[in-house]
Amino acid sequence: MIIRRFKEEDSVELAEVIAKTLRTTNIKDYSTEYIENDISFLTAEKPIKCSTWTN
């Protein structure tokens, strides 16, 4: 496994991984509608924006 820092070109794939994870892990606690609503705000730009203030 190779671990490296986030690069902006990773943003589309990262958004897809986050969406898949939300659908998989949160389905027992939240409705599909609720999860899909959250995912609708998850664009490729969101990880880029978050990367400016998170580690």
C-alpha positions as CSV (number, residue, x, y, z in Angstrom):
1,M,0.0,0.0,0.0
2,I,1.2,3.4,-0.9
3,I,0.0,6.3,1.2
4,R,0.4,9.9,0.0
5,R,-1.2,13.3,0.4
6,F,-4.4,14.2,-1.4
7,K,-4.0,15.7,-4.9
8,E,-6.7,17.7,-6.6
9,E,-6.9,15.2,-9.4
10,D,-8.1,12.6,-6.8
11,S,-11.3,14.6,-6.1
12,V,-13.7,12.8,-8.4
13,E,-12.7,9.4,-7.3
14,L,-12.6,10.4,-3.6
15,A,-16.2,11.8,-3.9
16,E,-17.3,8.5,-5.4
17,V,-15.6,6.5,-2.5
18,I,-17.2,8.8,0.1
19,A,-20.6,8.3,-1.5
20,K,-20.2,4.5,-1.7
21,T,-19.1,4.5,2.0
22,L,-22.1,6.6,3.1
23,R,-24.5,4.3,1.3
24,T,-22.9,1.2,2.7
25,T,-22.2,2.1,6.3
26,N,-25.1,4.5,7.1
27,I,-28.0,2.5,5.6
28,K,-28.9,0.9,8.9
29,D,-29.2,4.3,10.7
30,Y,-30.6,6.6,8.0
31,S,-33.1,6.3,5.2
32,T,-32.0,6.1,1.6
33,E,-33.6,9.5,0.9
34,Y,-31.6,11.1,3.7
35,I,-28.3,9.6,2.5
36,E,-28.9,10.5,-1.1
37,N,-29.7,14.0,-0.1
38,D,-26.3,14.3,1.6
39,I,-24.6,12.8,-1.3
40,S,-26.3,15.3,-3.7
41,F,-24.2,18.0,-2.1
42,L,-21.0,16.0,-2.6
43,T,-19.3,17.3,-5.7
44,A,-15.7,16.8,-6.9
45,E,-15.0,20.4,-5.6
46,K,-16.0,19.5,-2.0
47,P,-12.9,17.4,-1.3
48,I,-10.7,20.1,-2.8
49,K,-12.3,22.7,-0.6
50,C,-12.1,20.5,2.5
51,S,-8.4,19.8,1.8
52,T,-7.5,23.4,2.4
53,W,-8.5,23.1,6.1
54,T,-8.2,19.4,7.0
55,N,-5.3,17.0,7.4
